Amino acid sequence: MKPFFDLLPIIVFFIAYKLNGIYLATAFAMGVAALQLMITLLRGQKPEMMHIITIIMITVLGGATLFFHNELFIKWKPTVVYWLLGLVFSASQFIGQKPLVQKMLEKNLMLPKRTWVRLNAFWYSFFFIMGGLNLIVIYAFDTNTWVNFKLFGTLGLTFIFILIQGIMISKMALGEKS
């Protein structure tokens, strides 16, 4: 249920876009993201960092899209979110005692310090690459292609990232134990 909840703004954006265009899709995605935050808070849960970044960016860039009637602002949202996450993950290697990926996953995984650092680098590289890919799609293709990439392309690439990450973790853990 959580993956569906996390993807709801993107799914609603996609459906609204197909039915009535980018501006209605932007407004609906903003509303759903705000509703997600309210539901999380009403449940007494702490919002995840990704949700906080997303709600701020969709409010700012979605609001600019609607105010200026310029779809470029909402198209830049994924890049801004990905690059902010990339910066946070990369900075975590130098700030604090543990890389962010270690703080997130150490309850489920026991890996050597060097493996955590390499895994963290894999995460921030993924975020920087995804932000760059979003820009390529924005400027090389039409809005319909960008919307399809936003839902299907990013989901597919994230799935591939997760698979590669699993393989990397098993190889790194086995390689560093021997």
N, C-alpha and C positions, 0 to 999 in steps of 0.2 A: 504493500500500500504506500510506503514512503516514496519509492521511486516515482509512482504516479503523482503523488502530492508535489514532489519536487519539480516534475515536468509540466505540471498543470498550466503555468503561465505561457509556456512555449506552445503547448497543445491548443490552448484557447486562442493565442495569437495566430497560429496557423489556420485554424478553422475560421476565425473572424476575417482574416485576410482573404481567404478563398471566397467567403460570402460577400464581403463588402469593402475590401481594400485596406491599405496600410494604416490609415488614420483611425478607423474604428478598431482595427486589430491592436494598435498601440494603446488606445484607451482601455480596451478590455484587458490586455495584459497588465496594465498598471493597476486596474481594479482587482484582478485576481491575485497579483503579488501582494497588494495591501491586505486583502482578505486572508491570504496565507499567513502573513505576519500576525494579524489579529487572532487567528485560530491558534497559532503557536503560543501566543502570549496568554490567551484565555485558558489553554490547557496547563498553564503554569510551567511551560517549557522555555528554555533559553534558546533564542533563535541562533541558528548556525551562522558562521562567518559568511558563508556563501549567500545565504538568504539576506543578510544585512547589506552586503555589497550590492546584490541584485536589486533590492528594493530602493536603495539610494540611487543607483544608476538608472533604473527604469523610471523613477520619479523625475530625476533631473533631465535625462535625455529624451524620455517619452514626453515629458512636459514641453521641452524645447521643440520636439517634433510637432506637437499639436499647436503650440503657440505660434511658431514661425511657419507652420504648414510646410515643413521640409523633412522628408523621410530620411535624409542622411543622418540625422541625430540618432534615431532609433537603430539604424543599421550599424552605427559605431558602438552601440551598447555592448555587444558581445566582446568586441576587441578591448574596450576599456576594462570590462570585468576580467577577461582572461589576463590582460597585462597587469592589472592590480594584483590578482592572485599570484602571477608569476613573480612580481616584485616581493610580495609577502613571503612566498616560499624561498626565494633566493636570499632575502635579507635574514631569514631565520637561521641560516647557516652561520651568520656572523653575530647575531643578536640572540642572547640566551644561551643555554647550555645544550639544547637539542634542536635539530632541524624540525620544522613543522610537521613533516610527514611522520617523523618518529613520535611526536606528541600525539598525533592522530591515531596511529596504528600500533603503538607499542603494547597495548593491552592484549592484542591478538597475535603479535609477532615478536619473536626474540631474535634480533639480528645484531651483528657487530656494528660498532660505530661507523666504520668505513662504508658499510653497506647502506646504512641510513643516509649518509651524506650523498652517496651515489644515487640512491633512490629519490632523494629530495631534488637532486639536480635533474633527474628524469622528469619529475613533476613540473618544475618551473620551466624546463625546456618545452614540455608539452603545452603549457599555457601560453608561452610566448609564440610558439608556432601556430597554435589555434587562432590567436589574435591576428597574426599576419595573414593566415588563410582567409579569415573573415574579410580583411581589407581587400585581398585579391578578388574575392567573389563580389564585394560591393562595387568595385571599380571596373571589373572586367565583364560583368553580366548584368542582366536586368533584375528588377526587384523580385519578380516571381521566382527566378533561379535562386536569388539570395534567400528568400523565405524557405524554399525547399531545402537549401543547404543548411539553413539555421536549424531546421528540425531533423532532417534525415542525415545530412552530412556530418553534423557535429555529433549526433547520437552514434553513428557508425564509427567515426574516428575515436570517440570516447570508449566505445566497446573494444576496439582494437587496442587502444592504450591500456585498458584494464587487462586484456589477455597478455600483452607483451610484458606488462608490469608483473603479472603472476609468474611468467616464465623467468623474468629477470630475478625476482625474489628467490625463486627456487634455485637457480643457478648460482647466484651470489652467496646464498646461505650455504649451499653445498661446497662451493669453491673456497670459501673462507674458513670452513670447518676443517678442511683437510690440510 
